Amino acid sequence: MSSASFFLLASISLALLWSSPVFVESDPRADAQAAAQQSIAATQAVIQAVKSVATGGNKQIVKTCIQTSNDAIGNLNEVKSQLPRARDPFSIDTLKTKASAAVSNVGTCDDEFGASEPPQVKAATQKAIALISKLLQILNSLPRISTFFQAQLGLSHSNTWRSIWDCRDLLAASIRWKVGDGSSISILGHPWLRRQTMFQLIGCPANISEGTKVASLITSEHEWNEYLIRTEFCSLDADCIYKLLLVDLG
């Protein structure tokens, strides 16, 4: 990486720490946290309502409802604890899966009691399901930011963040991937070669598809597959690839 690129990266890091820029117009995480807490409280109320039911022939039903409600609380607590760190699409989808499971957990009480469900239990489960459904709606609205380059400018942005955001194309043109196991690097789509002015392939290898990763060019001994590289790529690209030092994964 050039000294200019290093300086730009350092400036961005300091600016992010200093100005706390807003990446998007609004991030409803605070609303999601509040909805998760409300859902937990409502599900606890379901347990209390179920416990108030005279057992009789409902003993097993009561036991099942309490268990599934506790499962729902467990899922909601995981949503609440993981929410602050969930930024990428996979993490957000995981939260949605847990919230959906909580809806099913609470709904089990309605299924177990059926037509004989006591009014206080039905009212409690309906309230809990409504609040968890609201949580799901908020989770669906969370911004899915995988990288700095996917961040949005937003409306409530600082001048510092605007300056950094405007430089993203310049920064993107000045950085490249460092090859470890190559499993995350697209041969055709990512900048990963070491050249003066461009970091991507010059030629168009006929047998390399769009989704092929750099890992396919590395042997089980964590060395470049020289024969494959010399066969598939033009001499300029092959020389450039084979000269790259692989990061030691040990």
N, C-alpha and C positions, 0 to 999 in steps of 0.2 A: 504494500500500500504506500502511495506517495506521501511526502510530508504534508502536502496541501490537504489530502484526504484525511490524514490523521488529525490535522488541526481542525478540520470541519467537524469530524466526529467528536473531538474533545469539546468544541464549542457547543454542539448540540447537547451533549451530556450535561454541561454546566447550565445551559439555558433551561433544560427540562427541570433540573433540581431547583433553580432559582425562581422560575416563573410559574411552575405548576400549570402548564397550558391545558386548555380544555380540548380534548381530541374530537368530541362530537358535540352537537347542540345540547343534548341532555343525556345523562346516563342515569337510568331509573333504578340503580342498584339500591339506593336508600329506600325507595318504595318497595322493592323486592324483599329487602331485609325486614321491613315492617310487616309486609304481607305474610312472610314466613313465620314471624313471631305470632301474628294474629291467628294463623292457621294452626300453629302448635297449641295455642290456648284453646281454640275452638275444639280441637281433637281431644284435648284433655277433658273438656266439658262433655264430650261424647262418652268417655269412660265413666264419668260421674253419673251421667244419665242412665247408662247401662247398669251400673251397680245399684241404682235405685229400684230396678225392676225386681219384683218378687220372683225368686228363682223358680221353684216348683218344677215344671217340665221344661223350663227355659235354661236350666243350669249349663248345659253344654253350649247353648247359643250365647249366653252371657260370657262364658269363658272365651269363646271364639272371637266375639266382638272386642273384648278387652285386649286380646292378643293382637288382632289386626290393627286396632287403633294405636297400640304401642308401636307396631311396625311402621304405621304412618308417621308417628312422631319421630321415629328414628330416621326415616327418609327426609323429613322436613328439617331436622337438625343438621343433617348432612348438607342439604341445600344451603342452609343458613351459614354454615361454617366454610363451605367451599365457594360461596358466591363472590367474596372479595377478590379471589384469585382467578376466577373464571373469565377469561378474555377471548380465548380462541373458540372456534365453532364446536370442536369436540367437547370441550369442558362445559360449554353452555348447553349442548344437547344432553350431556350427562345429568345436569341439574334438572332439565325438563323431564327426563326419564324418571328420576327419583320423585319429582312432584306428581307426575302421572300415576306412579305406583302408589303414592299416598292417597290419591283420589280413589283408586281401586280398593285400597285397604279399608278406608272409611266406608265405602259403598258396600263392603261385605256385610256390615251390620244390617243394612236394609234387606239384603238378599237372605240373610239367615232368619230374620224375624218374619219376612214376607208380609202377608196381609194382617198378621197379628202384632205388627210392630207397635209398641207403645208410643203415644203422641210425643212424649218428652224426648224419646230416643230419635224419632224421625225428625223432629225439629232441630235437634243437636247435630245430626248427621248432615242435614240439608245446609245448615249454616257452615259447617266445616268444609263441605264439598264446594260451596260457593266461594269461600275464602281461598281454598287451594286452587280453584279454577282461576281466580283473580291473579294469584301468584303465577300461574302458568302463562297468563296473558302478558304479564310484565316480563317474564323470562323470554317470551317470544320477541319482545321489543328491545332486548339487550343488544347493543352494538357488537358485531362480530369483527373484532380487530385481531388479525393474525400477526401482523408485522407493523413496524413504524411506517412503511411505505403504503399501507392500506388505511392509515388513519385519515379521518375527515378533518377539514378545516374547522367546521362548526361556526356558529354565530357568535358565541360568547368567547372569542379567542383574544389572546393578548397580541400585541405587536411583535413580541419576541417569537411566539409560536407561529405567527404569520410568516415571519422571515425564514424560520426553519422549514416550514411547510413548503414555501416557494423554492427551497433549495433541494428538494427531494430528488428531482430529475438529475441534477448535477451530481448529487451524492451517489445515486444509483449507477451513474456512468463511471464512477471512480472506485467502486468496490467489487470484489469477487469472492466466491466461496473458497474456503480452505478445505481441501479434501481429507476426510477422515476415513470412514468406511464407504463413503459415496452413496449411501442409501437415500439421502435426501436431495441429491443434486441431479437435476435433469441434464442429460448430455446436450440436448438441443436447446433447452429453454433457459438455463442459468449461466451467468458469467462465472467461469471457473478456471480458465486458462491464464497463464502468465505471459502477457504481451505488453508492449508499450502503450498502445492506444485502444485495443479492444481485447475482451476477455472471453469471447465466444469463438466457435468454430468458423473457419474460413470456407471449408468445403461442405458439401451436403452428402454425408454417407448414405448409401442406398439402403443398407440393411439395418439402420438404426431408426426405430420408431419414435414418435413424439414423447411417449412416456418412459422411455428407457433411461435408467439411472446409471451414474458413473460407476456404481458398485459392480455392474456387469463387466467392467473392464479390469477388475481387480481379482487376482487369484485368491485361493484359500490361504495362501501363505502371506497375504497382504502385500503383494507386489503387483505391479502393472503386468497385464497379459500382453507382452510385447508382440507376439504373433498376431493376436486378434486386432490390436491397435494398428499394426503395420498393414494388416489386410483390409480393414474397414475404412481407414481414414487416409486422406491425402498426406503426402510426405510432410508438408508444413505443420498440419495439425498433429500428426503422429509424433513428430519430433518434439513439439511443444508439450504434448501429453506425457510422453515418456520421461521428460526432464523434470516433471513435477515431483516433489518429494511428498510422499504420503505421510500424514500425521500418525505418529506412533500411538496406537490405541491401548497399549499395555500400561 
